[in-house]
Amino acid sequence: MTTAPTPLPQPSSPAEDWHEILKALLLRLPGLPEELFKRMRRAKLTFGDRVHCPFLRPFLLSPEDEVRVRTVAETIVELGERVVTAALNDKHLFAQLHLREEEERLARIPAGYGPASTASRLDAFLLPDSLKFAEYNGESPAGAAYAETLAEIFSELPVMGQFAKKYEVHSYPLSAKLLDALLQSYAEWGGSAQRPQIAIVDWKEVPTWSEFEILQARFEKMGIPTLIADPRELEWDGKSLFAKEKKIDLVYRRVLINDIVAKPAECAALVKAYSANAVCVANNFRCKIPHVKAFFSVLTDEQNGAHFSLGERELIRKHIPWTRVVADVQTAHYGQHVELLDFIRKERENLVLKPSDEYGGSGVTLGWETAEAAWDEAIERALTAKNGAWIVQERIPIRREVFPYIADVGKVDYRDMLVDFAPYLFRGKLCGFLTRLSSTGLANVTSGGGQVPAFRVSPRSSASSSPGGMPV
């Protein structure tokens, strides 16, 4: 008589190991959630009154996934820069991006250097068998300093100390790499100051002001003088740009081009200095070209195939969702001829509508969560919008994971969350991640989502040295 072999135990995942360590620790240290909240508030990790991270686990990324994301993300950013150059020389291609007249004027001002996007971010969903990008934030994306600071706080949690005995853990020093990218753009622009005066420029009223304070402290610690200025505080004397009586060499522009267009008087000094090539501005105004969501329509529309190699077209097909600007036109859907409006109405369950140039989830309508009548109204809004185009995009697979959530101070439960995974790219190179969690279909801080740090982890070999990982 033979007996069936005893099945081998399945190895646990890093997330499962983290949860086991956490559950044991919370029994001994019930004040851990409250202490985490206090540390975040001290570190300026707040968005209004809320802390950024009500979760007690980071996002854990494998080395293999990091390589996969790096390869695709860096290629997409490269294509974005190529589209910028091509669109400025091709009226037909430029028209597909649906920039407003004043945005086009700003984009056509010679910037004095490239790339258009010194800092950018791609919003993605990473699954074991797929990687899809929902949109490209080519215009001075927020959150890098928050992500780095969160990672530092999590690195000092007692649960990380135990977790790092089993796993090598690597974090991402985003502020140093951001500063390096800004200084590279400044040098390429022609700047010669060894320690250029940086101005981080945005409105005093923005909820991300605390991030500027974090960056200012870190940049100055690295030896680069940095101030924070509202656009209304900038002064142009015909030769140089000044803020708070200091001559500015390099503007880290966080004020959006939308706002520059909407408030020309308040932003006049910045635009005049930029137009005169008297100051290096990063990101420069050309970044608006790939930033609009219609950029993905340019990538996925077969009529533009000549701009991309065969390998690039395959990468686009695999990783960029089919996207079109909403209009009463004929087009192709993966080679099949369709009447676009009829297609949008029939395929509601598989499509999303959103403005080409909004942020924070504004205006996004998920077809699979929308009744037919409301979907028809959304299509009509898209067709009749007076201020910019709308896009339709195919539904993409999303990632969900269970995370320990601090429901009330001292109470931790486990929630199934959508995971939005957004790589930061500085001068086209992947440097780290913004990871946002949400219980709904929209994962961003402005729509009520939360943020967690991302770490690359790999199991330690028995011969590994002491715990703790070097940053990449």
RAPE-V280500 format. One line per field, one symbol per residue. phi: phi as a letter, one per 20 degrees, with the letter a starting at -180 (. if undefined). psi: psi as a letter, one per 20 degrees, with the letter a starting at -180 (. if undefined). burial: 1 if it has 24 or more other C-alpha atoms within 12 Angstrom, else 0. A space follows every 10 residues. Layout:
phi = ???
psi = ???
burial = ???
This chain:
phi = .ddfffffff ffegffffff fffffffecf eggfffffff ffemeccmee ffceddbfed degffffffg gfffffffff fffgffffdc fffgffelff gfffgffefg enacefdfcb bdeccdcgdb bcdeadeecl feoffffffg fffffeffff gffffdcfcc dcffffffff fffffffffo fdffcffece daffeffegf fffffgffff fendfccdcf gfefcddncc dcblmdfeeb eeedfffgff ffcfffdfff fffffelebe dcfffffffe ffffgffffe egfdgffcfg fffffffecd fgcbffaece bddlnefceg ffffffdgfd ccdbffbcbm mfnfcegfdc fgffffffff gffdgedoed cdcffcfddc becfdefcgn dccdcecfde dcfecdlndf crbddddbed fddbffdnfc ccfdcecbff ffefeffode fd
psi = pqqqqpqqpp qqrggggggg ggghhhhhmi jgghhggghg ghjkmqnciq qhnkqkprpo pqhghggggg ggghgghghg hghggghijo hggghiilqr ghhggghipp iirrrgngpr ppproorhjq opphrpnjnm qrighggggg hhghhjqhhh ghhihhqppp aonghghggg gghghgghhj qiphmqoqpo prqhiqijhh hhhggggggh hjjopprpqq hiiqppjihq pqpljppphp onoipqhghh hhmhghjggg hggghikiqp ppqriiihgi hqiihhgghi phijhiiqrg hhhggghhip qpqqpprnrq apnlippqog ggggghkgij qqpqqimrrk jpipoohijp qgghghhhgg ghhjphmqrq qpqqpqqrpq qpqppngrpi pprpqoqpop oopppolipp iaqpoqqqia ipnqhhjjrr qqqpqpqqqq rhjqaqrpqq q.
burial = 0000000000 0001101110 1100010000 0111111011 1011111000 1111111111 1100110111 0111111111 1111111100 0011011111 0011011111 1111111111 1111111000 1111111111 1111111111 1111101111 0111111111 1111111111 1111111010 1000011111 1110000111 1111111111 0001111111 1111110001 1110001111 1111111101 1000001111 1111101111 1111111111 1111111111 1101001100 0110111011 1111111000 1010000001 1011101101 1111111110 1011111000 0000100110 1110000111 1111111111 1111110000 0100001111 1111111111 1111111111 1111110111 1111111110 0000001110 00
